[in-house]
Amino acid sequence: INDTQHPYQDKASLWLTERILTEVQPQYLVYNGDISDFYQISKFSKNPERVNELQHDIDSAEDMFNRHKRILPNTRKYLTLGNHEDRWQKFLWTEASALSSLNCLTFEELFHLKDYAIKPIPYECGLMINGVFLVLHGDLASIHSGYTAKRMFEKHGGSGIVGHCHRGGSFYKRDRFGIWGWWENFCLCSLDPDWIRNPNWVHGFSLVHFHGKRFWVEQIPIIGKACMYGGKLYEYEKEA
């Protein structure tokens, strides 16, 4: 899962995702970047009512980590840092360099990742699974579904899955050495943020099934607060 961008997570989509994950109980869960928005330190224009809410935003992401610790007790969890997490590091370097070496200000300490048994992976290093599948937040975003996946293949080769572009899509390539594929892994944040109108984004997440060096990517788009998995319709049930 990726691009929840707390506190701008889409509650219905995240609820549906967590419901299916609870049933599946995956061996691994990868938070593939941009889990927190870090709105307050963005270089873009900001709503003054939001500038003092950074701790609230961090707490919002921690609430999700705590839920996942409870509902997925045996799942190993990784966090591949995205450009929004990297925004925090760059802010420290440029605006508060004297504080940038403090352990308490690392992303791991800021979000208490050890408390949730989440292993962080540095920005753009990615997580390679079974030597054949790369999980990477990514730094490319193209205008149409599937285009980012194609560019990721051209940049990295092999097969993998990428976040960042906020939509689903896939690209396949066959050559003399085999068949390769890259997938775009949707987003779980609001589709109506205050800084862009009617973006070309789609909610959803992906399950990747492995058998040795073989794998199958199962993409699950969430449309109209509902999704299909295993032939079953899942609909958002608003919490009391």
C-alpha positions in Angstrom: 0.0 0.0 0.0 1.2 3.5 -0.6 0.4 7.2 -0.8 -1.9 7.4 2.2 -0.4 10.8 2.8 -1.8 11.2 6.4 -3.8 13.1 7.4 -5.3 13.1 3.9 -5.9 9.4 3.9 -9.2 8.3 2.3 -10.9 6.6 5.2 -13.2 4.4 3.1 -10.4 3.1 0.9 -8.2 2.4 3.8 -11.0 0.7 5.7 -11.6 -1.6 2.7 -7.9 -2.3 2.3 -7.6 -3.2 6.0 -10.7 -5.5 5.8 -9.2 -7.6 3.0 -5.7 -7.6 4.6 -7.3 -8.9 7.8 -8.8 -11.8 5.8 -5.6 -12.5 3.8 -3.1 -12.2 6.6 -0.2 -11.6 4.2 3.3 -12.7 5.1 4.6 -9.3 4.3 3.1 -5.8 4.2 5.1 -3.1 2.4 4.2 0.6 3.0 5.5 1.8 -0.3 6.1 5.4 0.5 4.3 8.7 1.1 2.6 7.5 4.2 2.7 11.0 5.7 2.2 14.1 3.8 4.4 16.6 5.7 2.2 19.4 4.5 3.7 21.9 6.9 7.1 21.8 5.4 6.0 21.7 1.7 7.3 24.4 -0.6 3.8 24.8 -2.0 1.3 27.3 -0.8 -0.2 26.3 2.5 -3.5 26.8 4.4 -2.5 28.7 7.5 -5.0 26.7 9.5 -2.9 23.6 8.9 0.6 24.9 9.7 0.6 23.9 13.3 -0.8 20.4 12.9 2.3 18.4 12.3 2.1 16.3 15.5 -1.5 15.6 14.8 -0.6 14.4 11.3 2.2 12.1 12.7 -0.2 10.7 15.2 -2.7 9.9 12.4 -0.1 7.8 10.6 0.8 6.1 13.9 -2.8 5.2 14.5 -2.7 3.2 11.2 0.5 1.5 12.2 -1.0 0.6 15.5 -4.1 -0.9 13.9 -2.0 -2.9 11.6 0.1 -4.2 14.5 -3.2 -5.4 16.0 -4.9 -6.9 12.9 -1.8 -8.3 11.3 0.2 -9.7 14.3 2.3 -12.1 12.3 2.9 -10.0 9.2 6.4 -8.6 8.6 6.3 -5.0 7.8 8.5 -2.7 5.7 8.4 1.0 4.9 10.1 2.2 1.8 10.5 5.9 2.2 8.9 8.1 -0.5 9.5 11.6 -1.7 7.2 13.0 1.1 9.3 11.2 3.8 12.4 12.5 2.0 10.9 16.0 2.2 11.4 15.8 6.0 15.1 14.9 5.6 15.7 17.7 3.1 13.9 20.1 5.4 16.3 19.3 8.2 19.3 19.6 6.0 18.3 23.0 4.6 16.3 24.7 7.3 17.6 23.1 10.5 21.0 21.5 9.7 22.1 21.9 13.3 19.3 19.5 14.3 19.6 17.0 11.4 22.0 14.7 13.3 19.6 14.1 16.2 18.4 10.6 16.5 15.0 11.7 17.8 14.3 13.5 14.5 15.0 10.5 12.2 11.9 9.1 10.5 12.3 5.9 12.5 12.2 7.7 15.8 9.6 10.3 14.8 7.0 7.6 14.0 8.2 5.0 16.6 8.6 2.4 13.9 10.3 -0.1 16.2 7.2 -0.1 18.4 5.3 -1.4 15.4 8.0 -3.7 14.1 8.3 -1.8 10.9 11.7 -1.8 9.1 12.4 1.4 7.2 14.2 1.3 3.8 15.9 4.5 2.5 14.4 6.6 -0.2 14.8 5.1 -3.7 16.7 2.0 -2.4 13.7 -0.2 -2.7 12.9 -3.7 -1.5 14.0 -6.6 -3.7 11.9 -9.8 -3.2 13.3 -13.2 -4.1 15.8 -11.5 -6.4 13.1 -10.9 -9.1 10.7 -8.2 -7.9 11.5 -4.7 -6.9 9.2 -2.7 -4.6 10.0 1.0 -5.0 8.1 4.2 -4.3 9.5 5.8 -7.4 10.2 9.3 -8.7 8.4 9.2 -12.0 4.8 10.1 -12.8 3.4 10.1 -16.3 0.1 11.5 -17.5 -1.7 8.2 -18.4 -2.2 4.8 -16.6 0.6 2.4 -17.6 3.0 5.0 -18.8 4.8 5.3 -15.5 5.2 1.5 -15.4 6.8 1.6 -18.8 9.2 4.3 -17.7 10.1 2.3 -14.6 11.0 -0.7 -16.8 13.1 1.5 -19.0 14.9 3.0 -16.0 15.3 -0.1 -13.9 14.6 -3.2 -16.1 13.3 -6.4 -14.6 9.9 -6.4 -12.8 8.4 -4.5 -9.9 5.8 -2.3 -8.5 5.8 1.5 -8.0 3.8 4.1 -6.1 4.0 7.9 -6.5 1.8 8.3 -9.6 -1.5 7.7 -7.6 -3.1 5.5 -10.2 -3.2 1.8 -11.2 -1.7 0.4 -14.4 0.7 -2.2 -15.8 3.3 -2.7 -18.5 4.5 -6.0 -19.9 7.6 -6.6 -22.0 8.8 -9.9 -23.6 12.4 -10.2 -25.0 14.9 -13.0 -25.5 15.5 -13.3 -21.8 12.0 -13.6 -20.6 8.8 -11.7 -19.8 8.9 -8.7 -17.5 6.3 -6.5 -15.9 5.9 -3.3 -13.9 2.8 -2.2 -12.1 1.5 1.1 -10.7 0.0 0.7 -7.3 -2.8 3.3 -7.0 -3.1 5.5 -3.9 -5.1 5.6 -0.6 -5.3 9.4 -0.1 -8.1 11.8 -0.8 -9.0 12.3 -4.5 -10.0 15.9 -3.7 -7.0 17.6 -2.0 -6.9 21.4 -1.6 -4.0 22.0 -4.0 -5.3 20.3 -7.2 -8.7 19.9 -8.8 -10.0 16.6 -10.2 -6.7 14.8 -10.4 -6.4 11.6 -12.5 -5.9 9.4 -9.5 -7.5 6.0 -8.5 -7.8 4.3 -5.2 -6.6 0.8 -4.7 -3.8 -1.6 -3.6 -2.1 -4.8 -4.8 -1.5 -8.3 -3.5 1.7 -10.0 -4.9 1.8 -13.8 -4.7 5.1 -15.5 -4.8 6.1 -19.1 -5.5 9.9 -19.1 -5.5 10.9 -16.8 -8.3 7.5 -16.9 -9.9 5.0 -14.2 -8.9 1.5 -13.0 -9.7 0.4 -9.4 -9.2 -3.3 -9.0 -8.2 -4.4 -5.4 -8.5 -7.5 -4.3 -6.5 -8.9 -1.0 -7.6 -11.4 0.7 -5.1 -14.1 2.6 -6.9 -17.1 4.2 -5.4 -16.1 3.0 -1.9 -16.3 -0.6 -3.0 -14.0 -3.3 -4.4 -14.0 -6.9 -5.6 -11.7 -9.6 -4.2 -12.0 -13.3 -4.7 -15.3 -13.0 -6.4 -16.8 -11.1 -3.4 -18.0 -7.5 -3.3 -16.7 -5.4 -0.4 -18.4 -2.2 0.4 -17.5 0.5 2.9 -19.4 0.4 6.1 -19.3 3.8 7.8 -18.0 3.5 11.3 -20.3 4.7 14.1 
